[in-house]
Amino acid sequence: MATEGGHGPLTSGDYISHHLQNLQACKDSSGEWVMNIGHNASNICSGNPMAINVDSMFWSVFLGLVFVFLFHSVAKKTSSGKPTKFQALVEIIVEFVDSSVKDTFHGKSRLIAPLSLTIFVWVFLMNFMDLIPVDWIPSAASAVGITYMKVVPSTDVNVTFGMSVAVLFLIIFYTIKNKGVIGFVKELTLHPIAPPTKGIALIASPFMIAFNFLLESVALIAKPISLSLRLFGNMFAGELIFILIATMFSSGLLLGGGGGLLHVGWAIFHVLIITLQAFIFMMLTIVYLSLASESH
Amino acid sequence: MDINMTLIGQSIAMIVFVWFCMKFIWPPLLAALEERQQQIEEGLTAADKGKELLVKAAIEADEIVGEARKQATSILDSANVRANEIVADGKLDGAKERERQLSAAKAEIEQEANRAREELRGQVSAIAIMSAEKILNREIDNKAHDDILGKLAQEL
């Protein structure tokens, strides 16, 4: 574990922080694109808000393409006759997502179901990268000169936030579509305390509206934050535990053997977590969007 | 761990994938699923209908077999009756024939007996006359007693 990369992390702390560093690209002060790649790479891009985590983007787009390719190949030659085994699997997933959507979302929308399917499968695939032993892909990458490589996109808070922000825009879009701009504004300002509309109490209305607005804005913003942080937190913690277990492998036969057992146990448990987190992300998206399109 | 442009990139990637899924993946898959659902439903109804028909057919077959059995029994019965009739007729005919033959034989026998008696009577009278002649030839005139003997022969 301790020998990959150019300058080679030496301690457990180095090993862990090395594993948690993204491969990043950004423009430096002279306007040129730079990356923390190659030997003796320094993390020039960390803290730069215009930087791009190349590894996260690569793996998430790659896995998205895997999803699109696999499902499209089935969808293209699908038939109502006897399905192949893989087609049956895809159909089970599609049916599962479809029934989840139908149970929760009662409006009519051509977007919700495909959105849910994409989220479920994509997030599952991104989480699934966590089950690949933590050193395999980074070691292979460092062998070709890429020092840093984080392979689980859902342990990158940017990735989970990116998705939940898209969901937030969909929530706003659906609220406006179903209730109009005025309905959206009303929802933000007239709940949960209805401001008085007549009499001397009218003076208090602006304060109540301001109060409501504050409360409802927080509630609205909390949705994508909780959505993304839940996924990120679970996956990051899981990944970190895998890394910690991996540090045991170099600490002698006894600890290494124990680490092996722990790794197997945690991986088996993690199978549940990655599926569950993908499902929760999908389910909450459906719930938020159904709340947005139903009047209460 | 810091927020950067990856967030925007991920959002764009997500929009593209969702769009692709909505356009090219979801509709054909769901259409196929619904079609198969339809087919399975139709198959199940057909199977139910088939079962119903089978039950009906079994009942019908039972009915037909019962009818056939009934018919067979009645045919057998009438055949038995007919056979008995034929046997009875045969017996009757036989008895009649026997009676006829018997009476014919009896009549013939009687005829024969009568004929024999007649013959015998003739012969006896002839013998009697002969013997009487022989006796009387010596003592009595033939002519004197002829009428008595004729009367006698007639009475016999």
Chai-1 contact restraints between the chains, C-beta under 6 A:
chainA,res_idxA,chainB,res_idxB,connection_type,confidence,min_distance_angstrom,max_distance_angstrom,comment,restraint_id
A,G47,B,D2,contact,1.0,0.0,6.0,A-B,restraint_1
A,P49,B,N4,contact,1.0,0.0,6.0,A-B,restraint_2
A,M50,B,M5,contact,1.0,0.0,6.0,A-B,restraint_3
A,A51,B,N4,contact,1.0,0.0,6.0,A-B,restraint_4
A,I52,B,M5,contact,1.0,0.0,6.0,A-B,restraint_5
A,I52,B,T6,contact,1.0,0.0,6.0,A-B,restraint_6
A,N53,B,T6,contact,1.0,0.0,6.0,A-B,restraint_7
A,S56,B,T6,contact,1.0,0.0,6.0,A-B,restraint_8
A,M57,B,G9,contact,1.0,0.0,6.0,A-B,restraint_9
A,V61,B,A13,contact,1.0,0.0,6.0,A-B,restraint_10
A,G64,B,A13,contact,1.0,0.0,6.0,A-B,restraint_11
A,G64,B,F17,contact,1.0,0.0,6.0,A-B,restraint_12
A,V68,B,F20,contact,1.0,0.0,6.0,A-B,restraint_13
A,F71,B,I25,contact,1.0,0.0,6.0,A-B,restraint_14
A,H72,B,F24,contact,1.0,0.0,6.0,A-B,restraint_15
A,H72,B,I25,contact,1.0,0.0,6.0,A-B,restraint_16
A,A75,B,I25,contact,1.0,0.0,6.0,A-B,restraint_17
A,A75,B,P28,contact,1.0,0.0,6.0,A-B,restraint_18
A,A75,B,L29,contact,1.0,0.0,6.0,A-B,restraint_19
A,T78,B,P28,contact,1.0,0.0,6.0,A-B,restraint_20
A,T78,B,L29,contact,1.0,0.0,6.0,A-B,restraint_21
A,T78,B,A32,contact,1.0,0.0,6.0,A-B,restraint_22
A,S80,B,A32,contact,1.0,0.0,6.0,A-B,restraint_23
A,S80,B,E35,contact,1.0,0.0,6.0,A-B,restraint_24
A,S80,B,R36,contact,1.0,0.0,6.0,A-B,restraint_25
A,S80,B,Q39,contact,1.0,0.0,6.0,A-B,restraint_26
A,E91,B,L33,contact,1.0,0.0,6.0,A-B,restraint_27
A,V94,B,L29,contact,1.0,0.0,6.0,A-B,restraint_28
A,P114,B,C21,contact,1.0,0.0,6.0,A-B,restraint_29
A,P114,B,M22,contact,1.0,0.0,6.0,A-B,restraint_30
A,P114,B,W26,contact,1.0,0.0,6.0,A-B,restraint_31
A,L115,B,V18,contact,1.0,0.0,6.0,A-B,restraint_32
A,L117,B,C21,contact,1.0,0.0,6.0,A-B,restraint_33
A,T118,B,F17,contact,1.0,0.0,6.0,A-B,restraint_34
A,T118,B,V18,contact,1.0,0.0,6.0,A-B,restraint_35
A,T118,B,C21,contact,1.0,0.0,6.0,A-B,restraint_36
A,N158,B,T6,contact,1.0,0.0,6.0,A-B,restraint_37
A,N158,B,L7,contact,1.0,0.0,6.0,A-B,restraint_38
A,V159,B,Q10,contact,1.0,0.0,6.0,A-B,restraint_39
A,F161,B,L7,contact,1.0,0.0,6.0,A-B,restraint_40
A,G162,B,L7,contact,1.0,0.0,6.0,A-B,restraint_41
A,G162,B,Q10,contact,1.0,0.0,6.0,A-B,restraint_42
A,G162,B,S11,contact,1.0,0.0,6.0,A-B,restraint_43
A,M163,B,M14,contact,1.0,0.0,6.0,A-B,restraint_44
A,V165,B,S11,contact,1.0,0.0,6.0,A-B,restraint_45
A,A166,B,S11,contact,1.0,0.0,6.0,A-B,restraint_46
A,A166,B,M14,contact,1.0,0.0,6.0,A-B,restraint_47
